[in-house]
Amino acid sequence: MFVLSGEFDYYYRPAGSNETPKKIGFSKGSMVFTPPMEEHATVFLEDTDLIVMSRNPRDQTAYESDVVRVELVEPKTRLLK
């Protein structure tokens, strides 16, 4: 993801881990790479424009078959789960 404008917090940890997620803040001009087997979440702090790229197709069917949903953080309070 390349940030054109805006700001967000990015939470991440290894897939299947029970460790507390780490957090990095990103803003305009930043780039984020999510490696395979990483649980991650974004909490947008303001309206944000991103360019998102993927090596996999991103049609809904392909996307859903590649995703396992977990809740790392409560978005409104930003409390870690």
C-alpha positions as CSV (number, residue, x, y, z in Angstrom):
1,M,0.0,0.0,0.0
2,F,1.3,3.4,-0.9
3,V,-0.2,6.4,1.0
4,L,-1.2,9.3,-1.2
5,S,-2.8,11.2,1.6
6,G,-4.1,10.7,5.1
7,E,-3.0,8.7,8.1
8,F,-3.5,5.3,9.6
9,D,-2.2,2.9,12.2
10,Y,-1.2,-0.6,11.0
11,Y,-1.3,-3.5,13.5
12,Y,0.4,-6.8,12.7
13,R,1.6,-10.1,14.1
14,P,2.5,-13.6,12.8
15,A,-0.6,-15.6,11.7
16,G,-1.9,-17.8,14.4
17,S,0.0,-16.0,17.1
18,N,-1.4,-14.9,20.5
19,E,1.2,-12.2,21.0
20,T,0.2,-8.6,21.3
21,P,0.1,-7.0,17.8
22,K,2.8,-4.4,17.1
23,K,1.7,-1.0,15.7
24,I,3.3,1.4,13.1
25,G,1.8,4.7,12.1
26,F,1.8,5.6,8.4
27,S,1.1,8.9,6.6
28,K,1.5,10.5,3.2
29,G,4.4,9.1,1.2
30,S,4.7,5.9,3.3
31,M,4.7,2.4,1.8
32,V,3.5,-0.7,3.6
33,F,4.3,-4.3,2.6
34,T,2.3,-7.2,4.2
35,P,4.2,-10.5,3.9
36,P,2.4,-13.8,3.6
37,M,1.2,-15.3,6.9
38,E,0.8,-12.0,8.7
39,E,-2.4,-11.0,10.5
40,H,-2.9,-7.3,10.0
41,A,-5.4,-4.5,10.5
42,T,-5.6,-0.9,9.6
43,V,-7.3,1.8,11.6
44,F,-7.7,5.0,9.6
45,L,-7.2,8.2,11.6
46,E,-8.5,10.4,8.9
47,D,-9.7,10.1,5.3
48,T,-6.9,8.3,3.4
49,D,-6.2,7.6,-0.2
50,L,-4.1,4.6,-1.0
51,I,-2.7,2.8,-4.0
52,V,-3.0,-1.0,-3.2
53,M,-1.1,-3.6,-5.2
54,S,-1.2,-7.4,-4.9
55,R,0.4,-10.3,-6.7
56,N,-2.9,-12.2,-6.4
57,P,-6.1,-11.3,-8.3
58,R,-8.3,-9.1,-6.2
59,D,-11.7,-10.0,-7.5
60,Q,-14.1,-10.8,-4.6
61,T,-14.0,-14.6,-5.0
62,A,-10.1,-14.8,-5.1
63,Y,-9.9,-12.2,-2.2
64,E,-12.3,-14.1,0.0
65,S,-10.5,-17.5,-0.6
66,D,-7.2,-15.9,0.6
67,V,-8.6,-14.1,3.7
68,V,-9.0,-15.4,7.3
69,R,-10.7,-12.7,9.4
70,V,-9.3,-12.0,12.8
71,E,-9.9,-8.9,15.0
72,L,-6.6,-7.6,16.3
73,V,-7.9,-4.2,17.5
74,E,-11.2,-2.6,18.3
75,P,-11.3,0.2,15.6
76,K,-13.2,2.8,17.6
77,T,-11.2,2.6,20.8
78,R,-8.0,1.2,19.3
79,L,-7.8,-1.2,22.2
80,L,-5.8,-4.4,21.3
81,K,-7.7,-7.7,21.3
